[in-house]
Each structure stands twice: as structure tokens, then as C-alpha cells.
Amino acid sequence: MKCKNCGHDNDLDSAFCEECGSKLVGGPSFGRNPQSKPKKEGSKTTNKILIVAIVALVIILGIMGGILLKLPGNSTPVVNNTTANNSTVTEQISLTAGVPVSQVPGLAQAISGTGVGFTTISYGGVTLDKNQCLYILSKGIMMINNAQTGNIPINQYKNPDNAYGTVTSATITKTEYVDMAQRTYTWMDNNGQSPNYIGIKVSGQPDLSPDTLLSLYSKVLTQYKSTGQLPVSVTIP
């Protein structure tokens, strides 16, 4: 190897010039190759750890989110668009549809509260006269006794020709007042007016006047409204 300082030709493996002692440029460093930089294996391991940590964090966050959603107060309420069918719906009274038998006890209670001396009474959005009330209550007793449902028509009835009654105080059994109720509304259906009187035991006897009948039927149905059973007997007045 030629020395750049003095021009002397040296051996190929010489590190210094044999002539002037200068260091030969490009010569071997005492037979050792320069060390190469070690590969950074640690960086790959770090990257793997970071990836695993991120995945684990995502999984943990997902689990925690699910738990929080299940906690009371954090769940979204479900909107129920179905209308409840078991709510109590009051049957309506109208002049065209009539009076539902389920509403008759309420009408009787209203009459008991005012007494039978009225000319007309308002109930359930309609105005009824005394003759109509007598018909509705007598027909209502029969329907309730027979466990019938439906509406009682609201018709027009004339006043009795000569209202009369000899009995003002009595205890009347269920069998008697049910029979009297049937005879009352049947008479009104056939004649278009209230009867002058109704017999307690015998048809045609002038026992109870229309006003006394109305008071009797009101007591029967008012007790039924409270107990759900037709009374065994009723005392008048």
C-alpha cells in the first residue's frame, strides 16, 4: 500500500508507512473489521407490548360500557304504545243509546239523594222525568236479577191518570219487589204511561203509588250499588 506522505510502497496489510511512519489511509485497523451497529430488537418488543395494551384497553372499555348500561337508571325506558285495555271505562248514557244497566244503580242513588218529589233529574248528561226514571229503575231491577247486560231505552211516557196507593209502610221481600218491577215496566210498555198503582202480592190491588214504587226501587238499587247483591228485603218508607 503506497504512503501518501512519502510515496513508499508498503505491504498490503501495513497500517503505518515503513519509511516515514505515517498512518496509511484505507488500511486495515490491525486486522479487525469495524463493528456494525446492533439491530434494535427492543423496539419491536415495545411495539408488540403497546399493541397488546391497546387491544386490552378496548376490551376493558367495552365490558365497562356494557355494565354501565345495565345499571338502574342508565337504561333507556321502553316506550309502550299499547293502550291499556283493562282500565275502567264508564259506559255512556245518551237519549239515543239509552241507559246501560250498569249505570242504573247510580241513577237510583241520585234519586235517593234528592227524593221522589222532583219533576226532572239530570244524570249522566241526560235529563229524565219521573216516568222515565220509574221505567228505567224497574227494568234495571229485572235485568240485574237475571244477570242481563245491555241498555234500557229512554222513551216518553205519560203521567198516570189517577195515582193512588193505600200502603205507606211495609217490608217487601226480594221476590215481591222483583215481581212488582216486572209488572211496572210491562204495564208502561203496553200502555205508554205510568200505572196508577201496583199491588204488592196481588196484581190490580191499589197498594203502592208510582211515587212509592220509585222510592222502593231506588232503595233496592242503592243497596245493590253498595253490596253488589240485590237485598233480601226492603222497608218503606
Buried (B, 14 or more C-beta within 10 A) or exposed (E): BEBEBEEBEBEEEBBEBEEEEBEBEEBEEEEEEEEEEEEEEEEEEEEEEEEEEEEEEEEEEEEEEEEEEEEEEEEEEEEEEEEEEEEEEEEEBEEEEBBBBBBBBBBBBBBBEEEBEBEEBEBBEBEBBBBBBBBBBBBBBBBBBEEEEEBBBBBEBEEBEEBBBEBEEBEBBBEBBBBBBBBBBBBBEEEEBBBBBBBBEEEEBBBBBBBBBBBBBBBBBBBBBEEEEBBEEBEBE
